[in-house]
Amino acid sequence: MIEVYAFLRGRAEEVEKFFRGQQADVEKQTLREHVDKALKALDEIKNGRIWKFTVKLFGDEDLVEEDLKTIILFHDIGKMFYQANVFPDRKRGVKYLSFRGHEYFSTFLADRYLFENYMDDRPLILSTILYHHHAMGLKERGRVREIRVCRSEDEYEAICEIVGNMLKSYGLKVNEFLQYLRRFKPKSKNGVLVFSRAEDVYEEVDGINRKIWDLFVRDKAFRRKMLTFTVILQICDYKGSEGRTKKPPKFYDILREFAELYGSSR
């Protein structure tokens, strides 16, 4: 059964077995599982102080909820292009799906969806997705020329269907967006399909980022909203990732403490 993963890691031989369709001991989480847990975390945040502050900042609770739901649904959607992007960590003796720079691709796809559906707060939604991992150090993420997407055209079609069904299940209109995804048509190379238009994506997102930075510098209200949304997304992203690894990163401790302090009603 084809799945779209937001995380996959394990001992090298186990990962190899996994991608051959055999029973394997790997740590993994599907994109749908991650998004579902992140949206559940958003519901929990609604009882906390940071939610009250955000609603007061925007003056419209329905708009806050709609924007954040869209942000969570799209923040990792770029990972659909990384489903065969396996790399070794020889020091630890593991292999893993590398999603390096996926926020560029998530922003790129979110921009297309927002453009088609005329959503308000488009720059704010895109800025939160783009900066949800590395704050103002975005360019330190590095860039890749090609991304290993999947292993066959049928698998890519299945990936598009899974992503489309996930968005549709949360009430989003996806017909035109799904057609757009299908038009990418990754190319076959060395036994896998690769996405070779990465430079086009970077160029388009760089243009989006210049507009975001201009807003951030000159518009205090935008700056406060962007930073607040980014913090909320980071908390939801952290909560959505809980339990998928035996030893979570140290940064999780910081986010957990912040979520306990500001995400609760205390």
N, C-alpha and C positions, 0 to 999 in steps of 0.2 A: 504493500500500500504506500503510495506517494504521500509525503508530508512536506510542509515548509517549516524549517527549523529556525528558531531564534538563537539556539545554543546547541552545540554538540561537541563533546570532548571525551577522549578516552585513551587507553593504552594503544599504541600504534597498531598492534595486531588485532585488537578488538574493533577499532574503527574500520580497518580494512575488511573485516568480516561483516561489519554492519552494512557497508556500502556494496557488499556482494549479496545482500539480502539474507544473511545468516543471523542466527541468534547471537547477540553480542552484549558485553557489559560496557555500556557507554553512559555518560551523563548527558542528558539531552532535554530540550524543551521545545515544543512546537511554537510557531508564531502565534497561533490561536490561543494556546494555553497562556503564553506570556501576556497577550493583550487582555484576555479575560481577567487575569489576576491584577493587572495594572488598573483596569476599569473598576474592579472591586475595591482596590486601594483608594481610588478617587471617591467612591461612595463613603469610605471611612473618613476621608479628609473633610468631608462636608460637615462633620461634627466638630471640627477643630478651629483653632484661632486663625490659622492661615487662610482658611476658607472665608471667614467673616471679613478679614482684611481685604481679600481679593474682591469679594462682592461689593464692598464699600468703595474700593478703588475704581471698579468698572461702573457701578451703579445699576447693574442689570444681571441678576443671578442666572436667568435663563441663557443669556449670551455667554457668560462665563462657563456654564456647564456644556453648552454646545461646542464652544471653541476647544475646551480641554478634552472633550470626548473625541473630537476630530484629531487633535494633536496626538492623543494616545493611540488611536487607530492607525495613524500614519507614521509614527516616530521610528518604527523599525521595518516599515514595508519595503525599504530598499534591500533588505536581506533576502528577498526573493531572488535576487540576481547572484547570490553567493552560495547556492545549495550544493555545489561541487567544489567549492573553494577550500580544499583541504591542505593544511600545512603541518609540517612536523615541528615539535618542540623537542629537539634531541636531548637537551639537558634533563628534561623530565621524562623522556621516553614516551611521549604522547603525541597524538595527532588531534587536530581540531579544525572546525570550520572557522576560517578567519573572515570577520565582517569589517575589516579595517576600512574606515571611510564611508560606511554605509549611510551615515547621516546626509551626505551629499545626495545620494540616490533616493533616500526617503524624501528629502526636500524637493528634489526634481519631480518625483511622482505626485507629491502632495500639491505642488504648484499646478500641475496639469489638472488634477481633480478640482481644486478650488477655482481655477479659471473656467472650467466647464460648468460649475455649479454656482458661480457668482456669490461665493460666501463672503460675508463681512470679515473684517480683521485679518485679511489674507497675509499682510506683512508680519503681523504678530504671530500667527500660527506657524508660518514658515521659519521665522527667526527662532522660535522655541524648539522646533524640530532640528534645525541646523546646529544649534549650540547646546544640545542637551548632553553632550559628552565632554566637550573640551572648552566650554566657556569662550573666552576671548583668544584661546590658543588654537583656533580652528586649523590654521595652516600648518601646524605642527603634526597633523595627522598623516601627512604624506599622501601620495596619489599613486594609483596603479594604472597601467595601460590596458590590461585585460583582466576580466573576472571570470572564473569558471562557474558557469551558471548551473548546468545540469548535464545529464548524459544523453538525452535524446529530445527530438521535437515533441514527441508524445508527453514526455515528462514536463517540458516547459508549458505545454497546454494545460496539463494537470495543475501545475503551480499557479498559473493564471486563474484557473477555476477556483482553487482553494482560496486565494487572496480575494477574488471577487465575491465568493460566498460569505467570507468572513465579514467584509464590509457591508454586504447586503443584509446580513443577519442583524446588524446594528442600525438598520434603517437608511443606509446611504444609497444613493442612486449610482449604479455602477456600469450600466450598459455601454456608454461611450468610453468610459475609463477602461473597461475590460477590453474593448476593441483596440484601444491605444496600446495596452500592454502586449497584446498579441502581435502587434506590428513590429516589435523589436527584433524578433527572429534571430536569436543568437546563432553564431556560425560554428560549424564543426571544426575542431582542431585537436589533434592528438587524443582522440577518443572521447572528448567532452565538447559541449557547446560553450563557447566563450562570448562574453559581451565585450565587443571591441570598440564601442562608442564612448568609452569612459571620458575621453577628453572633451567630447561634446557636452556631456553632463557637467563636468567641472566648469567649463566655460559659461554655461547657462546659469549655474548656481553661483558662480563668482559675480555675475551681474545682479542676481537677487541679493547677494550679500552686500554689495556696494550700496544698494538702496536701503537695506536694513541698517547698515552702519551710519548712513546719513541721518536716518530717523533717530537712531539711538543717540547720536551726538547732539542733535538740535531740538529734540522733542522729549522733555522731561517726563511727560505722562506716558509716552510710548516706552521709555526706558524703564520706568517703574513696573509697567505691566509685563514687559518682556522678562525682566528678572524674576518677577513673582511667578509667572507661568513656568519659567525654566526650573525653578526650585520645585514646584509642584510636580512637574513631569519627572524630575530626578527622583523624587520620593516614590512616585507611582512605578517608575521603572525599576527601582530597587525592590519595592514590595512585589512587583511582578516577577522578579528574578529569584526570590527567596526559595531555598530548598533545591535548586537545580545543581549545586555543587556541594561536595562534602566540606570544602574549605573556602568560604567566600572571601573576596578581596577585603583588605583592611578598610578601604573607602566605605564599605557597607556599614561599618561601625559608626562612622560619622553621620551617614544618612539616617541610620536607625535612631541615633540619639536626637537628630534634628526632627525626625518624624514624631518621635515620642513627645518632644517638647512643644512643637508647634502644630502638629497634626492631630493632637488630642484636644479635648474640651477643657482640660485642666487650666 
